[in-house]
Amino acid sequence: MKTITVALGVALVVLVGLGRMSAQSGYDLFQQALTAERADGNLAGALTLYRRVVSEFAGDRPLVARALVRLGDGYEKLGDPQARAVFERVVREFADQVESAAQARTRLAALREPSTGPPTMTTRRVRSPDQWKFGGSTDGRYLTYTESRTGHLAVHDLATSDSRRFANKGPSDPEDSGAWAEESVISPDGRQVAYAFCCAGATPGNYDVRLVPVTAAASGAPPRVLYSNENVSYVEVQDWSPDGKHILAAVATKDRSNQIVLIAAADGSARVLKTLDWRWPEARFSPDGRTIAYDIPLKPDSLDRDIFALAADGRRETTMVENPATDRVLGWAPDGRWLLFGSDRTGSPAAWALEVVEGRPQGSPVLIKADIGDMTPIGSTRSGALYYLLPTNPQDVYIASLDIAAGRVTVPPVPVNPRLLGGGKSSAAWSPDGEELAYVLDGVARIRSIGTDEERLLSNGVRVDTRFGRLHWSPDGRFLLATGTDRQRPGLYRIDARTGAADPLVRNDGGDARPSGVWSADGKAIVYALRNAIHVRDLETGQDREIYRPAVPSLIRKLALAPDGQWLTVASSRQIDRAGKPAIDLDVLVIPLTGGEPRTVVTLRTEYRFDEPDDLAALEWAPDGNHLLYSWNNELWTIPATGGDARKLELPSTTPWSASISVHPDGRRIAFTTGEPKDEVWVMENFWPAPGAAR
């Protein structure tokens, strides 16, 4: 969600070292040409070097094809008619170099059919990565990101498809530690990357801001901790000031306030521009550095956001977009004349542009593109292109008939809502009478009647978080129990299954841990896990009783109550050392609610992953109360609750089981969530309106 802020000089500092060759190699000569063209602005010198690559390294066909495309592009910029001949040569002689030939054909088509009007707006997919937390460059060539498997910061060259990991996490962070890079932004001069970093060293939940040279992608230079504050519980870097002197960040403090902060790139000193109580801002610098546009929600019980402009010195603020809709800042036009924002004011997400003069709105917003989807901006290039993320969420809730005793599916899975496939559904849960199924979509709980296919939304300002456990129905079917946040602090909520009204039952008033829990058999208490312990809370008296605390710190998740209400099963994972490397031992435990020692049903072992502490996606009791069901590595298993041999159930090979499992009261049907949501990188070009379009 970061603004793309790297100068053209990144061509040199990133690519040097991505493929070390001799000083006289064609590769190095090509890099010198790129540097001359993009960093130094010496187009004539660059063309001389591209011609040398073509003549001196004729045997390297991929490199020569790339050099010819750059040569033709340079001629075209100069208005030199040689451009057409160069592109024709690429198409004719280098058809086997697919990417270069495609670029040449595109340029030839443009040369043969000169435009009679403004360029047509286009959107195109750039790549479909298995990464997250993207930033990028103002020339639209580079993406920085966090590796989803390791937590390392890395850079990707969109032109060559080369990727390179930055040095390491830091001197205090072991290579395989559970620490990770968050959002990243590249400095305007292309020399440094600023990024937030979580869980540095041995301090749980600690966040800081780090700087790493872009050249570290090749040289191995370590990052430098720029900013650290013991009162900060979360920080997100969002932009650089255009002069490269400050990093714009949003900061959450441990006293539950949020701030817009400028961090000096020279010494890490921080200046608070605005304090925003519980509201979280998303902010972007204007190209002249005088204005910061940001969006925030206005009410704690609404997802709607409005947009404001804050002077860079923090002294003046202007309302930019005020509307009963969700309005989000997407970016600025290169000349600062237009502010691009996303809004669902017409019923679905669309991109709009607002004309801005001297930091103030002018006229009415102009519709740029309808139906943009759930767009998350990465940033704008100097040419005016917008890079953004679009989620591809194949995750969905399915219902299947299952013979648990025989270990096979009797009726293949079907989606719970065929008219609303995908979209990121999660956390399936059958009602006690089996007539309704609850699930979560976009952080909001929904309840679907199986007999009538009617659905109702339980919208209440609480955003449900299913990473820590699924929804659970109260025994009388009146309420749901869900982990979530009301934008102030996380907690465990009781949600009325009819009205949607939400009451916090457990609040986490320190740190960022999320409680998860289940109802007791009589509905008069809840059993919940928080801060490395399991408690029972009497809902009438509010009294807590601790029933389990592991001997070593462990992550406790996936709580499920036995049908007789006497036993609780949980997944308890702990980091260990295995053959000198971090690893995870995950214990499936059965704990007596009346007190006593837990028993270990099975121990599952896996390698350490920073983003997922284990691969146990779901845990549930079978209706007979004698067996447990669990999803492990996309396979569904059953095991006696007293321990013993686990058995893999015979399932369709195309059905990965994950996220949640809920067995119907009749014991013959099962609801489950499957699929893995991912993001795709897209770019939108040629979309800025003409001057005066807002009037």
Phi and psi in degrees as a GROMACS rama.xvg file:
@    title "Ramachandran Plot"
@    xaxis  label "Phi"
@    yaxis  label "Psi"
@TYPE xy
-104.001  149.707  LYS-2
-71.8057  135.977  THR-3
-78.9561  118.216  ILE-4
-136.538  50.4846  THR-5
-115.19  142.228  VAL-6
-79.7885  170.781  ALA-7
-64.1667  -19.3894  LEU-8
-68.4886  -7.45904  GLY-9
-61.71  -18.9099  VAL-10
-57.645  -39.468  ALA-11
-75.8667  -51.5747  LEU-12
-70.8938  -26.7294  VAL-13
-84.3554  -44.1006  VAL-14
-79.4745  -24.6698  LEU-15
-62.2571  122.467  VAL-16
100.238  -12.1659  GLY-17
-71.385  -13.0364  LEU-18
-164.983  80.4327  GLY-19
-63.7554  127.863  ARG-20
-135.55  -177.172  MET-21
-69.3061  161.308  SER-22
-61.4403  -25.4934  ALA-23
-100.276  13.8184  GLN-24
-71.9404  158.238  SER-25
-63.1993  -34.2637  GLY-26
-60.9304  -49.3518  TYR-27
-63.7408  -37.3583  ASP-28
-64.7318  -39.7359  LEU-29
-63.3743  -40.6755  PHE-30
-64.2056  -38.2  GLN-31
-61.4508  -39.2597  GLN-32
-65.5123  -43.4863  ALA-33
-59.7495  -42.4013  LEU-34
-63.2452  -45.1537  THR-35
-60.7168  -40.2361  ALA-36
-73.3884  -46.4539  GLU-37
-98.1223  -36.312  ARG-38
-89.4061  -42.5638  ALA-39
-93.0011  -15.2906  ASP-40
69.9231  19.9597  GLY-41
-97.3049  79.3299  ASN-42
-66.5227  -40.0973  LEU-43
-62.329  -43.8244  ALA-44
-64.8708  -36.844  GLY-45
-64.1226  -41.1254  ALA-46
-63.7968  -36.8824  LEU-47
-61.2224  -42.7053  THR-48
-69.4839  -39.2291  LEU-49
-62.2403  -40.0495  TYR-50
-63.6103  -36.4739  ARG-51
-64.7904  -40.7817  ARG-52
-58.7255  -44.8343  VAL-53
-63.5763  -41.3415  VAL-54
-83.3068  -35.3618  SER-55
-91.4333  -17.089  GLU-56
-130.892  46.6981  PHE-57
-61.0557  -22.9488  ALA-58
-76.283  -16.4847  GLY-59
-94.532  84.8909  ASP-60
-60.9467  -43.6627  ARG-61
-59.9678  -41.2223  PRO-62
-69.1741  -42.1907  LEU-63
-63.2455  -41.8363  VAL-64
-60.4609  -43.0316  ALA-65
-63.8461  -42.3871  ARG-66
-63.8189  -38.9464  ALA-67
-64.9112  -39.9219  LEU-68
-62.1145  -43.554  VAL-69
-65.2688  -37.3393  ARG-70
-63.8266  -47.1218  LEU-71
-62.3886  -39.2577  GLY-72
-62.7768  -41.0947  ASP-73
-64.7081  -43.7784  GLY-74
-59.5091  -41.0216  TYR-75
-63.1866  -40.073  GLU-76
-63.1737  -33.3421  LYS-77
-84.1336  -4.43931  LEU-78
74.2651  20.6679  GLY-79
-83.4871  124.425  ASP-80
-63.3008  -12.4958  PRO-81
-61.8298  -19.1924  GLN-82
-55.4489  -45.5304  ALA-83
-60.1907  -44.3733  ARG-84
-64.6104  -37.8642  ALA-85
-65.838  -46.6738  VAL-86
-63.3841  -39.0508  PHE-87
-62.9412  -36.8684  GLU-88
-64.0438  -41.1382  ARG-89
-61.3406  -46.1169  VAL-90
-63.9459  -39.2308  VAL-91
-76.4909  -44.1797  ARG-92
-102.383  -13.7396  GLU-93
-130.302  40.4975  PHE-94
-62.5889  -24.2827  ALA-95
-73.6701  -16.8909  ASP-96
-91.6978  85.8415  GLN-97
-56.895  -48.9753  VAL-98
-65.8484  -45.622  GLU-99
-64.5755  -41.9343  SER-100
-63.4971  -39.0477  ALA-101
-64.7073  -41.0344  ALA-102
-62.8401  -42.0282  GLN-103
-64.5196  -41.9963  ALA-104
-63.2131  -39.1816  ARG-105
-62.6778  -43.9547  THR-106
-67.801  -36.7509  ARG-107
-63.388  -41.467  LEU-108
-61.6409  -39.1912  ALA-109
-67.8341  -36.6654  ALA-110
-70.8126  -35.1297  LEU-111
-78.6934  -24.6265  ARG-112
-124.324  78.4102  GLU-113
-59.3952  141.061  PRO-114
-69.0205  139.867  SER-115
-104.216  3.71375  THR-116
-157.612  -169.876  GLY-117
-65.4693  152.085  PRO-118
-59.355  149.179  PRO-119
-81.8974  135.124  THR-120
-62.0938  136.533  MET-121
-133.775  151.819  THR-122
-130.327  140.95  THR-123
-150.169  149.61  ARG-124
-79.8904  132.954  ARG-125
-90.7205  -50.1127  VAL-126
-163.788  164.051  ARG-127
-119.086  88.3561  SER-128
-90.0602  160.11  PRO-129
-104.028  53.337  ASP-130
-134.262  -176.212  GLN-131
-155.314  173.419  TRP-132
58.4462  66.2033  LYS-133
-87.983  146.138  PHE-134
-136.006  -173.491  GLY-135
-177.163  -168.475  GLY-136
-111.591  153.962  SER-137
-72.2063  -13.5209  THR-138
-92.3014  2.96084  ASP-139
72.4009  17.5153  GLY-140
-103.241  -28.6385  ARG-141
-119.025  144.636  TYR-142
-122.464  131.74  LEU-143
-98.1733  150.872  THR-144
-161.788  168.719  TYR-145
-100.99  128.104  THR-146
-66.2856  125.83  GLU-147
-68.5432  -22.1098  SER-148
-94.2539  -23.5653  ARG-149
-119.574  -23.0809  THR-150
85.7381  1.6509  GLY-151
-77.2646  151.168  HIS-152
-80.5489  141.757  LEU-153
-146.959  167.74  ALA-154
-129.288  142.371  VAL-155
-124.352  131.073  HIS-156
-92.351  111.272  ASP-157
-68.0768  -25.416  LEU-158
-76.9299  -38.2462  ALA-159
-106.422  -9.6959  THR-160
65.1776  18.9247  SER-161
-82.8878  140.249  ASP-162
-124.448  147.841  SER-163
-145.403  130.153  ARG-164
-80.8625  140.203  ARG-165
-74.7076  151.911  PHE-166
-14.6398  -85.262  ALA-167
-161.162  -176.857  ASN-168
-73.5416  -30.517  LYS-169
150.293  159.438  GLY-170
-59.5499  -29.002  PRO-171
-91.4559  0.30984  SER-172
-118.063  113.63  ASP-173
-56.6528  153.643  PRO-174
-53.0637  -39.9611  GLU-175
-106.739  23.5078  ASP-176
-70.3687  161.421  SER-177
-83.0164  47.8168  GLY-178
-117.198  154.994  ALA-179
-152.947  155.224  TRP-180
-80.3493  140.807  ALA-181
-101.601  -148.038  GLU-182
-58.1676  145.926  GLU-183
-130.563  148.145  SER-184
-137.35  142.945  VAL-185
-101.526  137.545  ILE-186
-63.8782  154.564  SER-187
-59.0097  -29.6698  PRO-188
-85.7287  0.689187  ASP-189
75.3599  11.5667  GLY-190
-96.9266  -23.4187  ARG-191
-135.771  153.252  GLN-192
-117.307  126.968  VAL-193
-101.575  136.733  ALA-194
-151.812  150.738  TYR-195
-82.0403  151.828  ALA-196
-138.387  132.731  PHE-197
-104.31  141.644  CYS-198
63.5805  48.1693  CYS-199
-67.4712  136.51  ALA-200
59.4646  -132.848  GLY-201
-104.639  13.1762  ALA-202
-94.6295  105.336  THR-203
-61.7196  134.945  PRO-204
72.7044  3.84309  GLY-205
-76.029  135.898  ASN-206
-119.876  143.24  TYR-207
-141.199  176.157  ASP-208
-115.213  132.396  VAL-209
-123.466  154.967  ARG-210
-120.378  136.943  LEU-211
-137.127  136.532  VAL-212
-63.1711  141.872  PRO-213
-60.346  -31.319  VAL-214
-66.1584  -13.3885  THR-215
-65.6767  -17.538  ALA-216
-63.2222  -18.3155  ALA-217
-118.176  -36.9436  ALA-218
-86.6561  -21.6929  SER-219
84.3505  13.0953  GLY-220
-62.1972  136.106  ALA-221
-77.2329  159.162  PRO-222
-75.1155  163.922  PRO-223
-118.206  130.459  ARG-224
-72.9326  115.615  VAL-225
-91.9996  -40.8301  LEU-226
-142.066  131.037  TYR-227
-149.192  137.85  SER-228
-145.353  122.901  ASN-229
-66.6417  -15.8463  GLU-230
-89.4727  1.01116  ASN-231
-98.0974  127.306  VAL-232
-100.612  -16.1574  SER-233
-162.661  144.593  TYR-234
-143.232  141.863  VAL-235
-131.883  116.221  GLU-236
-75.9197  136.301  VAL-237
-123.821  -23.3286  GLN-238
-170.372  164.706  ASP-239
-106.549  149.223  TRP-240
-67.9138  145.681  SER-241
-56.6878  -27.5332  PRO-242
-83.3441  -0.524347  ASP-243
75.3594  10.3357  GLY-244
-91.8146  -19.9974  LYS-245
-137.336  151.325  HIS-246
-108.878  127.029  ILE-247
-86.8187  126.38  LEU-248
-138.46  152.218  ALA-249
-104.769  133.64  ALA-250
-127.86  133.043  VAL-251
-104.805  128.872  ALA-252
-99.7372  162.461  THR-253
-72.7292  -11.522  LYS-254
-90.5731  13.8416  ASP-255
72.1294  32.0338  ARG-256
-114.058  153.731  SER-257
-115.292  148.234  ASN-258
-137.471  150.05  GLN-259
-98.5914  123.097  ILE-260
-129.852  143.013  VAL-261
-106.556  125.585  LEU-262
-109.878  123.689  ILE-263
-69.3297  127.259  ALA-264
-69.4078  -21.3072  ALA-265
-77.1711  -46.1542  ALA-266
-130.822  -0.160672  ASP-267
80.9577  3.25073  GLY-268
-65.0612  144.21  SER-269
-119.152  142.449  ALA-270
-127.146  122.347  ARG-271
-81.2964  119.529  VAL-272
-87.0407  -34.8532  LEU-273
-159.375  139.663  LYS-274
-106.698  133.891  THR-275
-126.072  34.5041  LEU-276
39.0327  -121.634  ASP-277
-84.4563  -9.57996  TRP-278
-82.2724  138.77  ARG-279
-102.823  122.888  TRP-280
-91.9128  151.562  PRO-281
-121.22  120.73  GLU-282
-131.329  152.379  ALA-283
-143.317  138.032  ARG-284
-74.0533  142.829  PHE-285
-73.5964  157.418  SER-286
-59.3401  -27.9356  PRO-287
-86.7443  -2.57395  ASP-288
76.1663  5.03848  GLY-289
-91.3299  -18.4059  ARG-290
-133.527  142.817  THR-291
-118.271  116.413  ILE-292
-91.1368  133.583  ALA-293
-143.948  155.347  TYR-294
-120.818  146.825  ASP-295
-146.511  155.455  ILE-296
-75.9745  151.358  PRO-297
-101.519  -22.0149  LEU-298
-130.691  142.677  LYS-299
-68.42  -19.2757  PRO-300
-103.784  20.0131  ASP-301
-139.497  147.228  SER-302
-87.7279  -5.89737  LEU-303
-65.3069  143.091  ASP-304
-131.987  147.984  ARG-305
-118.736  169.08  ASP-306
-119.628  137.679  ILE-307
-130.947  158.862  PHE-308
-117.758  125.817  ALA-309
-113.325  128.586  LEU-310
-60.9281  144.334  ALA-311
-61.5572  -20.1568  ALA-312
-91.0209  -0.49549  ASP-313
79.2728  6.22541  GLY-314
-91.2573  -18.9553  ARG-315
-136.42  141.534  ARG-316
-134.913  141.317  GLU-317
-131.444  137.365  THR-318
-76.3473  123.748  THR-319
-99.319  -48.9535  MET-320
-134.185  117.717  VAL-321
-128.626  115.674  GLU-322
-160.014  144.374  ASN-323
-73.5389  63.9615  PRO-324
-154.759  177.516  ALA-325
-93.9105  110.421  THR-326
-115.571  128.077  ASP-327
-131.295  140.431  ARG-328
-68.9456  130.322  VAL-329
-109.54  -31.8876  LEU-330
161.906  -179.636  GLY-331
-117.58  150.44  TRP-332
-66.9191  152.194  ALA-333
-56.2901  -31.2033  PRO-334
-91.615  1.8726  ASP-335
75.9536  6.37843  GLY-336
-79.5546  -23.9311  ARG-337
-128.179  141.491  TRP-338
-107.978  122  LEU-339
-92.3917  132.793  LEU-340
-142.898  154.267  PHE-341
-98.1119  143.767  GLY-342
-152.48  144.644  SER-343
-105.765  26.9964  ASP-344
-62.0575  -23.1766  ARG-345
-97.3478  8.09515  THR-346
108.229  -22.8354  GLY-347
-141.315  156.043  SER-348
-61.7694  133.115  PRO-349
-142.945  159.478  ALA-350
-99.4455  133.149  ALA-351
-128.342  156.231  TRP-352
-125.314  136.812  ALA-353
-118.19  125.902  LEU-354
-71.9639  138.518  GLU-355
-130.803  130.718  VAL-356
-130.371  125.321  VAL-357
52.0203  40.4036  GLU-358
76.0296  10.2406  GLY-359
-124.511  145.794  ARG-360
-70.215  146.246  PRO-361
-128.513  125.693  GLN-362
68.653  -161.772  GLY-363
-100.423  152.267  SER-364
-60.8476  149.341  PRO-365
-109.07  129.249  VAL-366
-69.4449  124.821  LEU-367
-98.4826  -49.8615  ILE-368
-154.648  128.224  LYS-369
-84.0251  160.194  ALA-370
53.0785  58.0909  ASP-371
-84.4677  -7.7461  ILE-372
76.5599  -166.926  GLY-373
-83.1143  69.1293  ASP-374
-75.2378  134.204  MET-375
-119.864  115.986  THR-376
-69.6309  138.937  PRO-377
-92.9914  -45.747  ILE-378
158.687  171.472  GLY-379
-105.068  145.739  SER-380
-91.2314  168.661  THR-381
-67.288  -20.4157  ARG-382
-85.2888  -4.79333  SER-383
98.6168  4.79606  GLY-384
-79.4847  146.94  ALA-385
-111.625  121.883  LEU-386
-96.0186  139.187  TYR-387
-154.037  166.041  TYR-388
-104.373  140.966  LEU-389
-124.163  127.113  LEU-390
-74.7261  138.5  PRO-391
-112.835  105.602  THR-392
-112.856  84.8035  ASN-393
-72.6731  -5.072  PRO-394
-62.8396  131.484  GLN-395
-152.801  166.458  ASP-396
-102.561  131.782  VAL-397
-125.73  157.603  TYR-398
-122.993  133.402  ILE-399
-137.329  157.341  ALA-400
-96.0525  133.828  SER-401
-136.756  128.318  LEU-402
-95.1367  96.8079  ASP-403
-65.674  -40.2013  ILE-404
-62.1447  -40.8192  ALA-405
-83.6114  -16.4711  ALA-406
72.388  41.5032  GLY-407
-150.696  157.689  ARG-408
-84.9804  130.277  VAL-409
-97.9397  -28.6082  THR-410
-131.353  123.752  VAL-411
-58.5273  155.575  PRO-412
-63.957  143.265  PRO-413
-132.031  147.521  VAL-414
-66.9243  145.075  PRO-415
-67.8584  -31.1668  VAL-416
-133.5  89.4025  ASN-417
-61.0351  -23.5379  PRO-418
-82.6475  -8.32443  ARG-419
-135.654  66.2227  LEU-420
-74.7247  149.255  LEU-421
66.5701  -146.44  GLY-422
84.1714  -1.20811  GLY-423
88.3195  32.2794  GLY-424
-66.5052  149.291  LYS-425
-155.894  169.207  SER-426
61.5645  63.9899  SER-427
-72.8792  141.269  ALA-428
-153.818  119.679  ALA-429
-74.4114  142.5  TRP-430
-71.0845  159.743  SER-431
-58.1651  -31.7266  PRO-432
-88.4805  -3.44036  ASP-433
75.518  6.48448  GLY-434
-91.7475  -13.5018  GLU-435
-133.308  155.354  GLU-436
-129.936  124.464  LEU-437
-96.9822  144.622  ALA-438
-153.692  174.983  TYR-439
-119.149  135.141  VAL-440
-136.185  124.202  LEU-441
54.2507  39.0983  ASP-442
79.3479  3.22162  GLY-443
-118.035  132.265  VAL-444
-74.2058  139.861  ALA-445
-126.7  151.717  ARG-446
-127.211  126.322  ILE-447
-114.042  129.585  ARG-448
-80.2324  121.609  SER-449
-69.958  -31.3239  ILE-450
-76.5131  -37.2893  GLY-451
-108.986  -10.9207  THR-452
63.7633  17.5724  ASP-453
-81.465  148.414  GLU-454
-129.268  148.187  GLU-455
-131.43  142.814  ARG-456
-95.5419  136.297  LEU-457
-101.592  65.8304  LEU-458
-80.9047  125.897  SER-459
-152.276  10.7701  ASN-460
86.7118  -7.40964  GLY-461
-96.2448  126.489  VAL-462
-94.7686  115.102  ARG-463
-76.8849  133.824  VAL-464
-115.129  110.191  ASP-465
-94.6172  8.5294  THR-466
-69.1176  -21.5834  ARG-467
-106.072  -1.10451  PHE-468
155.106  157.287  GLY-469
-84.5966  173.925  ARG-470
-64.1079  149.593  LEU-471
-134.436  131.773  HIS-472
-82.1984  145.447  TRP-473
-70.8616  153.762  SER-474
-56.909  -29.7067  PRO-475
-88.2962  0.686379  ASP-476
75.523  10.8088  GLY-477
-88.0648  -25.3581  ARG-478
-135.805  160.579  PHE-479
-114.287  148.246  LEU-480
-110.409  126.798  LEU-481
-145.787  143.242  ALA-482
-82.2594  136.101  THR-483
-171.229  -171.037  GLY-484
-141.651  143.278  THR-485
-101.199  26.0297  ASP-486
76.4458  1.75324  ARG-487
-111.308  -48.8866  GLN-488
-162.117  154.88  ARG-489
-73.0236  159.189  PRO-490
-170.752  -177.644  GLY-491
-110.357  122.513  LEU-492
-114.55  142.966  TYR-493
-97.7689  118.699  ARG-494
-112.876  124.773  ILE-495
-65.8306  123.892  ASP-496
-71.3373  -10.5605  ALA-497
-105.157  -48.2175  ARG-498
-95.3866  -21.8028  THR-499
85.5185  -4.8999  GLY-500
-58.013  136.968  ALA-501
-120.369  133.449  ALA-502
-123.686  132.849  ASP-503
-75.7175  127.031  PRO-504
-97.621  -35.405  LEU-505
-132.855  126.849  VAL-506
-108.076  142.056  ARG-507
-101.792  102.85  ASN-508
-95.1395  8.79339  ASP-509
-147.926  128.35  GLY-510
76.7036  -171.393  GLY-511
-114.745  15.9159  ASP-512
-65.5281  149.939  ALA-513
-113.1  122.214  ARG-514
-73.3646  147.859  PRO-515
-133.147  152.586  SER-516
-164.702  175.699  GLY-517
-136.917  162.868  VAL-518
-79.6027  151.412  TRP-519
-72.8913  168.259  SER-520
-63.3722  -31.488  ALA-521
-95.5564  -1.92523  ASP-522
75.904  5.48441  GLY-523
-92.3834  -3.35889  LYS-524
-148.117  164.736  ALA-525
-124.252  149.413  ILE-526
-109.717  124.235  VAL-527
-139.352  155.505  TYR-528
-112.241  133.156  ALA-529
-160.551  134.087  LEU-530
52.752  55.704  ARG-531
64.9709  28.3079  ASN-532
-153.841  159.642  ALA-533
-116.15  133.14  ILE-534
-126.064  157.383  HIS-535
-114.918  125.774  VAL-536
-113.653  123.818  ARG-537
-75.6877  120.194  ASP-538
-73.9112  -19.6762  LEU-539
-81.492  -42.2531  GLU-540
-98.928  -18.4244  THR-541
76.1825  5.28463  GLY-542
-76.3937  140.884  GLN-543
-108.723  145.757  ASP-544
-134.493  121.102  ARG-545
-79.5466  129.866  GLU-546
-113.356  -14.5236  ILE-547
-160.387  135.811  TYR-548
-143.351  117.226  ARG-549
-65.2383  154.855  PRO-550
-67.9518  -31.2183  ALA-551
-120.158  150.051  VAL-552
-54.4575  129.827  PRO-553
-141.526  156.847  SER-554
-95.4683  117.334  LEU-555
-105.577  125.064  ILE-556
-145.976  -179.834  ARG-557
57.541  49.1201  LYS-558
-69.4447  138.362  LEU-559
-148.671  136.319  ALA-560
-98.1781  137.866  LEU-561
-65.9631  154.518  ALA-562
-55.826  -30.747  PRO-563
-84.5396  -3.37617  ASP-564
73.9441  7.73586  GLY-565
-99.9861  -15.7756  GLN-566
-129.885  147.262  TRP-567
-122.154  133.294  LEU-568
-110.395  141.578  THR-569
-141.078  159.742  VAL-570
-102.896  122.988  ALA-571
-123.447  111.589  SER-572
-111.59  144.965  SER-573
-141.12  145.598  ARG-574
-83.4636  134.912  GLN-575
-132.182  173.57  ILE-576
-103.631  122.599  ASP-577
-126.549  111.812  ARG-578
56.2493  39.2377  ALA-579
81.5713  5.99051  GLY-580
-128.015  147.635  LYS-581
-61.9303  139.401  PRO-582
-148.485  176.089  ALA-583
-124.633  131.307  ILE-584
-107.202  124.317  ASP-585
-115.456  118.915  LEU-586
-100.828  130.289  ASP-587
-91.7628  114.477  VAL-588
-110.417  147.994  LEU-589
-116.284  122.114  VAL-590
-118.19  129.046  ILE-591
-74.1996  130.678  PRO-592
-70.8718  -21.4671  LEU-593
-83.9086  -3.40911  THR-594
111.865  158.392  GLY-595
119.568  172.576  GLY-596
-77.5087  141.36  GLU-597
-75.2253  160.628  PRO-598
-116.528  143.432  ARG-599
-89.0392  119.539  THR-600
-82.0623  -44.3995  VAL-601
-158.597  147.503  VAL-602
-113.844  123.193  THR-603
-107.191  138.641  LEU-604
-121.239  140.693  ARG-605
-151.293  165.277  THR-606
-74.426  160.868  GLU-607
-79.4292  133.321  TYR-608
-126.897  131.344  ARG-609
-65.7933  -33.2714  PHE-610
-88.594  -21.6193  ASP-611
-137.203  113.124  GLU-612
-68.2018  -15.9992  PRO-613
-162.674  174.474  ASP-614
-110.078  18.2848  ASP-615
-83.33  109.727  LEU-616
-94.8149  -24.3361  ALA-617
-154.36  151.199  ALA-618
-148.066  130.173  LEU-619
-155.429  156.542  GLU-620
-86.3724  142.969  TRP-621
-76.5499  154.886  ALA-622
-59.7447  -24.6943  PRO-623
-74.7691  -9.49797  ASP-624
72.3094  1.50038  GLY-625
-106.673  -11.2545  ASN-626
-131.207  156.229  HIS-627
-114.495  147.593  LEU-628
-111.766  136.872  LEU-629
-146.621  150.808  TYR-630
-103.766  122.325  SER-631
-134.305  119.68  TRP-632
53.1346  44.0399  ASN-633
65.6409  25.371  ASN-634
-127.607  144.872  GLU-635
-98.9765  127.455  LEU-636
-124.885  156.558  TRP-637
-130.393  147.248  THR-638
-149.46  143.968  ILE-639
-58.094  141.257  PRO-640
-66.0633  -17.6605  ALA-641
-90.675  -0.641325  THR-642
99.3702  168.692  GLY-643
132.688  -155.646  GLY-644
-81.4677  131.292  ASP-645
-85.3508  149.44  ALA-646
-128.203  130.168  ARG-647
-80.9774  132.583  LYS-648
-80.536  146.183  LEU-649
-78.2031  109.654  GLU-650
-127.718  159.543  LEU-651
-56.7583  135.378  PRO-652
-63.3564  -20.4483  SER-653
-89.1656  3.05465  THR-654
-107.755  99.3484  THR-655
-81.2784  126.045  PRO-656
-96.0581  128.893  TRP-657
-163.485  176.074  SER-658
69.8144  -54.3096  ALA-659
-160.946  151.568  SER-660
-135.306  135.437  ILE-661
-140.192  121.467  SER-662
-90.2966  131.879  VAL-663
-62.4231  148.107  HIS-664
-54.6528  -26.4683  PRO-665
-77.767  -7.10217  ASP-666
75.058  2.79209  GLY-667
-112.033  -10.1331  ARG-668
-123.703  155.039  ARG-669
-139.804  137.322  ILE-670
-108.063  138.692  ALA-671
-150.013  160.379  PHE-672
-108.65  136.388  THR-673
-139.558  156.651  THR-674
112.343  156.741  GLY-675
-128.932  107.314  GLU-676
-66.0753  140.37  PRO-677
-136.914  166.329  LYS-678
-113.573  146.728  ASP-679
-113.311  145.021  GLU-680
-92.4554  127.38  VAL-681
-124.661  163.276  TRP-682
-134.979  138.261  VAL-683
-115.014  130.34  MET-684
-131.025  157.629  GLU-685
56.4229  50.1319  ASN-686
-121.476  -9.83221  PHE-687
-68.7751  137.808  TRP-688
-73.4981  161.845  PRO-689
-74.6148  153.582  ALA-690
-54.8753  139.591  PRO-691
84.4073  -0.141085  GLY-692
-66.5405  -21.6318  ALA-693
-80.0668  -8.30891  ALA-694
